[in-house]
Each structure stands twice: as structure tokens, then as C-alpha cells.
Amino acid sequence: MRTTLSLDDDVAALLAQIREARGVGLKQIVNEALRVGLWVMAAPPARHSAFHTTPVALGRCYLPELNDVSGVIAFLESEQHK
């Protein structure tokens, strides 16, 4: 299949760098890159194991009420906190 591609500058530079390093033609490098990239894109997403944290006891809460944001700010700015 013959087609025309417009490549971004960074992609074109990387293709040229790989071409020089391997000493092969542009067609071969583009086909290989597309083949590898398309296989990765077509594969199902990798399953990640669940991330678990270990709880740590921090002691009692020194604030009167955590649901009242203005109350927490007032408490932290008061002389009681210092």
C-alpha cells in the first residue's frame, strides 16, 4: 500500500536517528515501528494489582469537629492551638 504521511518533527528526527543507527531504509523502520506500536495499542490493557496501604494509628484527633471547615481554621488560628 502506498500512502503519504505527515510526521511531526520529533517523530521524523527519531526515525532518522534509528535509520542511521541500524543502516536500513525509511520504509523498513516505519513498517517496524507501526507494527510494534499497533500491536501494543491493540493489546488489552495490562491488569494492575490492587495497591494496598497499611493503616497506622495516629492517636486522637485534637480538633473539635472536622466537618466544619471554618471551625477547623478558626481553631488552628487561635491561641489554643499554639
N, CA, C and O atoms as a Tinker XYZ file with bonds, in Angstrom:
   328  protein
     1  N      0.848000   -1.170000    0.000000    73     2
     2  CA     0.000000    0.000000    0.000000    64     1     3
     3  C      0.895000    1.235000    0.000000    63     2     4     5
     4  O      1.882000    1.304000    0.732000    81     3
     5  N      0.546000    2.170000   -0.802000    73     3     6
     6  CA     1.307000    3.400000   -0.908000    64     5     7
     7  C      0.459000    4.518000   -0.322000    63     6     8     9
     8  O     -0.718000    4.661000   -0.654000    81     7
     9  N      1.075000    5.315000    0.562000    73     7    10
    10  CA     0.347000    6.422000    1.178000    64     9    11
    11  C      1.325000    7.534000    1.520000    63    10    12    13
    12  O      2.541000    7.345000    1.484000    81    11
    13  N      0.784000    8.675000    1.848000    73    11    14
    14  CA     1.599000    9.817000    2.249000    64    13    15
    15  C      1.340000   10.089000    3.720000    63    14    16    17
    16  O      0.191000   10.151000    4.159000    81    15
    17  N      2.417000   10.250000    4.474000    73    15    18
    18  CA     2.312000   10.548000    5.899000    64    17    19
    19  C      2.904000   11.916000    6.186000    63    18    20    21
    20  O      3.922000   12.299000    5.610000    81    19
    21  N      2.264000   12.637000    7.071000    73    19    22
    22  CA     2.836000   13.883000    7.594000    64    21    23
    23  C      3.300000   13.585000    9.008000    63    22    24    25
    24  O      2.491000   13.302000    9.892000    81    23
    25  N      4.606000   13.650000    9.216000    73    23    26
    26  CA     5.182000   13.305000   10.512000    64    25    27
    27  C      5.514000   14.558000   11.309000    63    26    28    29
    28  O      5.954000   15.565000   10.754000    81    27
    29  N      5.301000   14.482000   12.598000    73    27    30
    30  CA     5.739000   15.561000   13.475000    64    29    31
    31  C      7.263000   15.582000   13.471000    63    30    32    33
    32  O      7.906000   14.572000   13.186000    81    31
    33  N      7.833000   16.738000   13.787000    73    31    34
    34  CA     9.287000   16.904000   13.739000    64    33    35
    35  C     10.016000   15.928000   14.659000    63    34    36    37
    36  O     11.051000   15.378000   14.283000    81    35
    37  N      9.481000   15.708000   15.868000    73    35    38
    38  CA    10.158000   14.813000   16.804000    64    37    39
    39  C     10.121000   13.365000   16.311000    63    38    40    41
    40  O     11.083000   12.621000   16.504000    81    39
    41  N      9.018000   12.961000   15.675000    73    39    42
    42  CA     8.911000   11.604000   15.140000    64    41    43
    43  C      9.873000   11.423000   13.972000    63    42    44    45
    44  O     10.556000   10.403000   13.880000    81    43
    45  N      9.927000   12.397000   13.091000    73    43    46
    46  CA    10.835000   12.323000   11.942000    64    45    47
    47  C     12.290000   12.259000   12.399000    63    46    48    49
    48  O     13.087000   11.514000   11.828000    81    47
    49  N     12.639000   13.030000   13.418000    73    47    50
    50  CA    14.011000   13.025000   13.926000    64    49    51
    51  C     14.363000   11.671000   14.541000    63    50    52    53
    52  O     15.470000   11.167000   14.348000    81    51
    53  N     13.432000   11.091000   15.271000    73    51    54
    54  CA    13.680000    9.786000   15.876000    64    53    55
    55  C     13.789000    8.702000   14.813000    63    54    56    57
    56  O     14.630000    7.809000   14.921000    81    55
    57  N     12.947000    8.772000   13.787000    73    55    58
    58  CA    13.048000    7.816000   12.676000    64    57    59
    59  C     14.410000    7.922000   11.987000    63    58    60    61
    60  O     15.033000    6.905000   11.685000    81    59
    61  N     14.868000    9.139000   11.741000    73    59    62
    62  CA    16.167000    9.341000   11.099000    64    61    63
    63  C     17.295000    8.805000   11.969000    63    62    64    65
    64  O     18.244000    8.202000   11.467000    81    63
    65  N     17.190000    9.024000   13.263000    73    63    66
    66  CA    18.219000    8.549000   14.194000    64    65    67
    67  C     18.273000    7.017000   14.184000    63    66    68    69
    68  O     19.359000    6.438000   14.156000    81    67
    69  N     17.120000    6.365000   14.208000    73    67    70
    70  CA    17.083000    4.901000   14.206000    64    69    71
    71  C     17.554000    4.359000   12.854000    63    70    72    73
    72  O     18.261000    3.352000   12.806000    81    71
    73  N     17.175000    5.007000   11.773000    73    71    74
    74  CA    17.621000    4.596000   10.438000    64    73    75
    75  C     19.143000    4.593000   10.349000    63    74    76    77
    76  O     19.743000    3.631000    9.868000    81    75
    77  N     19.757000    5.665000   10.810000    73    75    78
    78  CA    21.215000    5.766000   10.760000    64    77    79
    79  C     21.881000    4.707000   11.633000    63    78    80    81
    80  O     22.882000    4.104000   11.245000    81    79
    81  N     21.307000    4.489000   12.827000    73    79    82
    82  CA    21.901000    3.526000   13.747000    64    81    83
    83  C     21.818000    2.100000   13.197000    63    82    84    85
    84  O     22.744000    1.310000   13.380000    81    83
    85  N     20.728000    1.776000   12.535000    73    83    86
    86  CA    20.535000    0.415000   12.027000    64    85    87
    87  C     20.986000    0.249000   10.580000    63    86    88    89
    88  O     21.199000   -0.872000   10.118000    81    87
    89  N     21.129000    1.340000    9.879000    73    87    90
    90  CA    21.562000    1.278000    8.496000    64    89    91
    91  C     20.532000    0.648000    7.566000    63    90    92    93
    92  O     20.884000   -0.102000    6.655000    81    91
    93  N     19.267000    0.955000    7.797000    73    91    94
    94  CA    18.191000    0.413000    6.951000    64    93    95
    95  C     17.384000    1.567000    6.366000    63    94    96    97
    96  O     17.594000    2.730000    6.710000    81    95
    97  N     16.465000    1.224000    5.483000    73    95    98
    98  CA    15.668000    2.242000    4.820000    64    97    99
    99  C     14.509000    2.741000    5.666000    63    98   100   101
   100  O     14.117000    2.125000    6.657000    81    99
   101  N     13.977000    3.878000    5.242000    73    99   102
   102  CA    12.858000    4.503000    5.945000    64   101   103
   103  C     11.631000    3.594000    5.954000    63   102   104   105
   104  O     10.954000    3.473000    6.975000    81   103
   105  N     11.344000    2.957000    4.821000    73   103   106
   106  CA    10.176000    2.083000    4.723000    64   105   107
   107  C     10.236000    0.973000    5.763000    63   106   108   109
   108  O      9.235000    0.683000    6.419000    81   107
   109  N     11.398000    0.352000    5.919000    73   107   110
   110  CA    11.540000   -0.742000    6.871000    64   109   111
   111  C     11.346000   -0.259000    8.308000    63   110   112   113
   112  O     10.671000   -0.919000    9.099000    81   111
   113  N     11.931000    0.882000    8.646000    73   111   114
   114  CA    11.809000    1.421000   10.007000    64   113   115
   115  C     10.361000    1.821000   10.305000    63   114   116   117
   116  O      9.844000    1.514000   11.379000    81   115
   117  N      9.708000    2.498000    9.367000    73   115   118
   118  CA     8.321000    2.921000    9.587000    64   117   119
   119  C      7.416000    1.709000    9.746000    63   118   120   121
   120  O      6.569000    1.687000   10.640000    81   119
   121  N      7.582000    0.680000    8.881000    73   119   122
   122  CA     6.766000   -0.524000    8.996000    64   121   123
   123  C      6.989000   -1.229000   10.326000    63   122   124   125
   124  O      6.032000   -1.676000   10.958000    81   123
   125  N      8.238000   -1.332000   10.754000    73   123   126
   126  CA     8.531000   -1.990000   12.034000    64   125   127
   127  C      7.940000   -1.203000   13.202000    63   126   128   129
   128  O      7.352000   -1.785000   14.114000    81   127
   129  N      8.097000    0.120000   13.173000    73   127   130
   130  CA     7.562000    0.962000   14.250000    64   129   131
   131  C      6.041000    0.870000   14.311000    63   130   132   133
   132  O      5.467000    0.766000   15.395000    81   131
   133  N      5.393000    0.908000   13.163000    73   131   134
   134  CA     3.936000    0.793000   13.135000    64   133   135
   135  C      3.485000   -0.584000   13.594000    63   134   136   137
   136  O      2.507000   -0.706000   14.331000    81   135
   137  N      4.186000   -1.613000   13.165000    73   135   138
   138  CA     3.828000   -2.978000   13.555000    64   137   139
   139  C      3.895000   -3.124000   15.070000    63   138   140   141
   140  O      2.953000   -3.610000   15.696000    81   139
   141  N      5.006000   -2.704000   15.652000    73   139   142
   142  CA     5.174000   -2.814000   17.113000    64   141   143
   143  C      4.156000   -1.936000   17.837000    63   142   144   145
   144  O      3.504000   -2.382000   18.781000    81   143
   145  N      4.025000   -0.703000   17.397000    73   143   146
   146  CA     3.102000    0.220000   18.059000    64   145   147
   147  C      1.656000   -0.216000   17.956000    63   146   148   149
   148  O      0.902000   -0.086000   18.920000    81   147
   149  N      1.254000   -0.729000   16.804000    73   147   150
   150  CA    -0.129000   -1.168000   16.633000    64   149   151
   151  C     -0.431000   -2.416000   17.453000    63   150   152   153
   152  O     -1.543000   -2.570000   17.957000    81   151
   153  N      0.545000   -3.309000   17.591000    73   151   154
   154  CA     0.332000   -4.478000   18.442000    64   153   155
   155  C      0.146000   -4.044000   19.898000    63   154   156   157
   156  O     -0.696000   -4.590000   20.611000    81   155
   157  N      0.919000   -3.081000   20.323000    73   155   158
   158  CA     0.785000   -2.583000   21.699000    64   157   159
   159  C     -0.571000   -1.911000   21.885000    63   158   160   161
   160  O     -1.233000   -2.114000   22.904000    81   159
   161  N     -0.983000   -1.117000   20.911000    73   159   162
   162  CA    -2.261000   -0.415000   21.012000    64   161   163
   163  C     -3.450000   -1.368000   20.944000    63   162   164   165
   164  O     -4.485000   -1.109000   21.559000    81   163
   165  N     -3.314000   -2.472000   20.202000    73   163   166
   166  CA    -4.415000   -3.418000   20.048000    64   165   167
   167  C     -4.528000   -4.389000   21.225000    63   166   168   169
   168  O     -5.579000   -4.995000   21.432000    81   167
   169  N     -3.466000   -4.533000   21.981000    73   167   170
   170  CA    -3.475000   -5.473000   23.109000    64   169   171
   171  C     -4.398000   -4.956000   24.207000    63   170   172   173
   172  O     -4.540000   -3.746000   24.382000    81   171
   173  N     -5.020000   -5.865000   24.942000    73   171   174
   174  CA    -5.855000   -5.419000   26.060000    64   173   175
   175  C     -4.981000   -4.739000   27.113000    63   174   176   177
   176  O     -3.807000   -5.080000   27.258000    81   175
   177  N     -5.536000   -3.797000   27.834000    73   175   178
   178  CA    -4.729000   -3.097000   28.842000    64   177   179
   179  C     -4.240000   -4.070000   29.911000    63   178   180   181
   180  O     -4.939000   -5.009000   30.290000    81   179
   181  N     -3.044000   -3.825000   30.375000    73   179   182
   182  CA    -2.454000   -4.674000   31.410000    64   181   183
   183  C     -3.238000   -4.528000   32.704000    63   182   184   185
   184  O     -3.649000   -3.431000   33.080000    81   183
   185  N     -3.432000   -5.631000   33.363000    73   183   186
   186  CA    -4.133000   -5.598000   34.645000    64   185   187
   187  C     -3.115000   -5.302000   35.735000    63   186   188   189
   188  O     -2.068000   -5.943000   35.819000    81   187
   189  N     -3.433000   -4.340000   36.550000    73   187   190
   190  CA    -2.553000   -3.968000   37.645000    64   189   191
   191  C     -3.107000   -4.548000   38.936000    63   190   192   193
   192  O     -4.318000   -4.587000   39.152000    81   191
   193  N     -2.214000   -4.986000   39.771000    73   191   194
   194  CA    -2.671000   -5.475000   41.065000    64   193   195
   195  C     -3.104000   -4.291000   41.918000    63   194   196   197
   196  O     -2.613000   -3.173000   41.758000    81   195
   197  N     -4.021000   -4.558000   42.814000    73   195   198
   198  CA    -4.553000   -3.505000   43.675000    64   197   199
   199  C     -3.445000   -2.986000   44.596000    63   198   200   201
   200  O     -2.601000   -3.752000   45.062000    81   199
   201  N     -3.462000   -1.708000   44.844000    73   199   202
   202  CA    -2.489000   -1.094000   45.741000    64   201   203
   203  C     -3.094000   -1.037000   47.133000    63   202   204   205
   204  O     -4.198000   -0.524000   47.311000    81   203
   205  N     -2.393000   -1.551000   48.101000    73   203   206
   206  CA    -2.881000   -1.569000   49.475000    64   205   207
   207  C     -1.924000   -0.780000   50.364000    63   206   208   209
   208  O     -0.706000   -0.813000   50.188000    81   207
   209  N     -2.506000   -0.080000   51.309000    73   207   210
   210  CA    -1.698000    0.625000   52.295000    64   209   211
   211  C     -1.955000    0.017000   53.662000    63   210   212   213
   212  O     -3.014000   -0.556000   53.918000    81   211
   213  N     -0.991000    0.150000   54.515000    73   211   214
   214  CA    -1.126000   -0.351000   55.871000    64   213   215
   215  C     -1.573000    0.794000   56.767000    63   214   216   217
   216  O     -0.906000    1.827000   56.818000    81   215
   217  N     -2.688000    0.633000   57.474000    73   215   218
   218  CA    -3.151000    1.716000   58.343000    64   217   219
   219  C     -2.212000    1.890000   59.542000    63   218   220   221
   220  O     -1.590000    0.940000   60.018000    81   219
   221  N     -2.138000    3.119000   60.002000    73   219   222
   222  CA    -1.293000    3.452000   61.140000    64   221   223
   223  C     -2.126000    4.269000   62.120000    63   222   224   225
   224  O     -2.821000    5.202000   61.719000    81   223
   225  N     -2.060000    3.931000   63.369000    73   223   226
   226  CA    -2.784000    4.676000   64.401000    64   225   227
   227  C     -2.069000    6.003000   64.642000    63   226   228   229
   228  O     -0.879000    6.018000   64.954000    81   227
   229  N     -2.781000    7.104000   64.500000    73   227   230
   230  CA    -2.194000    8.431000   64.677000    64   229   231
   231  C     -2.586000    9.073000   66.003000    63   230   232   233
   232  O     -2.219000   10.216000   66.277000    81   231
   233  N     -3.303000    8.363000   66.794000    73   231   234
   234  CA    -3.732000    8.920000   68.073000    64   233   235
   235  C     -5.048000    9.659000   67.917000    63   234   236   237
   236  O     -5.690000    9.606000   66.868000    81   235
   237  N     -5.436000   10.343000   68.971000    73   235   238
   238  CA    -6.733000   11.014000   68.938000    64   237   239
   239  C     -6.662000   12.308000   68.140000    63   238   240   241
   240  O     -5.592000   12.895000   67.980000    81   239
   241  N     -7.797000   12.739000   67.649000    73   239   242
   242  CA    -7.893000   13.977000   66.887000    64   241   243
   243  C     -8.007000   15.146000   67.868000    63   242   244   245
   244  O     -8.832000   15.108000   68.781000    81   243
   245  N     -7.191000   16.173000   67.687000    73   243   246
   246  CA    -7.198000   17.313000   68.597000    64   245   247
   247  C     -8.183000   18.393000   68.167000    63   246   248   249
   248  O     -8.387000   19.368000   68.891000    81   247
   249  N     -8.789000   18.232000   67.007000    73   247   250
   250  CA    -9.731000   19.230000   66.528000    64   249   251
   251  C    -11.136000   18.866000   66.974000    63   250   252   253
   252  O    -11.487000   17.688000   67.032000    81   251
   253  N    -11.947000   19.882000   67.290000    73   251   254
   254  CA   -13.284000   19.602000   67.814000    64   253   255
   255  C    -14.209000   18.945000   66.780000    63   254   256   257
   256  O    -14.937000   18.015000   67.125000    81   255
   257  N    -14.198000   19.401000   65.534000    73   255   258
   258  CA   -15.114000   18.894000   64.511000    64   257   259
   259  C    -14.463000   19.064000   63.148000    63   258   260   261
   260  O    -14.200000   20.191000   62.729000    81   259
   261  N    -14.198000   17.966000   62.448000    73   259   262
   262  CA   -13.524000   18.050000   61.164000    64   261   263
   263  C    -14.464000   18.433000   60.020000    63   262   264   265
   264  O    -13.998000   18.904000   58.982000    81   263
   265  N    -15.754000   18.245000   60.182000    73   263   266
   266  CA   -16.705000   18.554000   59.113000    64   265   267
   267  C    -16.949000   20.050000   58.963000    63   266   268   269
   268  O    -17.432000   20.493000   57.921000    81   267
   269  N    -16.628000   20.821000   59.969000    73   267   270
   270  CA   -16.831000   22.271000   59.944000    64   269   271
   271  C    -15.494000   22.928000   59.583000    63   270   272   273
   272  O    -14.657000   23.167000   60.453000    81   271
   273  N    -15.303000   23.219000   58.290000    73   271   274
   274  CA   -14.024000   23.748000   57.819000    64   273   275
   275  C    -13.696000   25.088000   58.470000    63   274   276   277
   276  O    -12.563000   25.311000   58.896000    81   275
   277  N    -14.666000   25.965000   58.548000    73   275   278
   278  CA   -14.388000   27.274000   59.152000    64   277   279
   279  C    -14.041000   27.127000   60.631000    63   278   280   281
   280  O    -13.229000   27.889000   61.156000    81   279
   281  N    -14.645000   26.167000   61.296000    73   279   282
   282  CA   -14.322000   25.914000   62.699000    64   281   283
   283  C    -12.905000   25.376000   62.859000    63   282   284   285
   284  O    -12.202000   25.746000   63.800000    81   283
   285  N    -12.487000   24.511000   61.953000    73   283   286
   286  CA   -11.128000   23.971000   61.997000    64   285   287
   287  C    -10.121000   25.090000   61.770000    63   286   288   289
   288  O     -9.116000   25.172000   62.475000    81   287
   289  N    -10.386000   25.962000   60.778000    73   287   290
   290  CA    -9.478000   27.082000   60.504000    64   289   291
   291  C     -9.414000   28.015000   61.696000    63   290   292   293
   292  O     -8.334000   28.458000   62.087000    81   291
   293  N    -10.556000   28.311000   62.270000    73   291   294
   294  CA   -10.585000   29.199000   63.441000    64   293   295
   295  C     -9.797000   28.577000   64.591000    63   294   296   297
   296  O     -9.056000   29.278000   65.279000    81   295
   297  N     -9.946000   27.282000   64.805000    73   295   298
   298  CA    -9.220000   26.607000   65.875000    64   297   299
   299  C     -7.712000   26.667000   65.633000    63   298   300   301
   300  O     -6.938000   26.935000   66.552000    81   299
   301  N     -7.298000   26.412000   64.379000    73   299   302
   302  CA    -5.872000   26.404000   64.071000    64   301   303
   303  C     -5.254000   27.787000   64.152000    63   302   304   305
   304  O     -4.059000   27.912000   64.419000    81   303
   305  N     -6.042000   28.824000   63.926000    73   303   306
   306  CA    -5.535000   30.186000   64.010000    64   305   307
   307  C     -5.644000   30.771000   65.407000    63   306   308   309
   308  O     -5.148000   31.870000   65.652000    81   307
   309  N     -6.270000   30.073000   66.313000    73   307   310
   310  CA    -6.495000   30.600000   67.663000    64   309   311
   311  C     -5.271000   30.384000   68.543000    63   310   312   313
   312  O     -4.325000   29.693000   68.164000    81   311
   313  N     -5.310000   30.974000   69.693000    73   311   314
   314  CA    -4.233000   30.842000   70.667000    64   313   315
   315  C     -4.247000   29.454000   71.294000    63   314   316   317
   316  O     -3.213000   29.005000   71.788000    81   315
   317  N     -5.390000   28.754000   71.294000    73   315   318
   318  CA    -5.468000   27.419000   71.870000    64   317   319
   319  C     -4.518000   26.454000   71.139000    63   318   320   321
   320  O     -3.919000   25.566000   71.744000    81   319
   321  N     -4.405000   26.655000   69.846000    73   319   322
   322  CA    -3.605000   25.745000   69.041000    64   321   323
   323  C     -2.117000   25.941000   69.280000    63   322   324   325
   324  O     -1.348000   24.982000   69.215000    81   323
   325  N     -1.706000   27.164000   69.555000    73   323   326
   326  CA    -0.281000   27.468000   69.731000    64   325   327
   327  C      0.119000   27.013000   71.091000    63   326   328
   328  O      1.280000   27.160000   71.475000    81   327
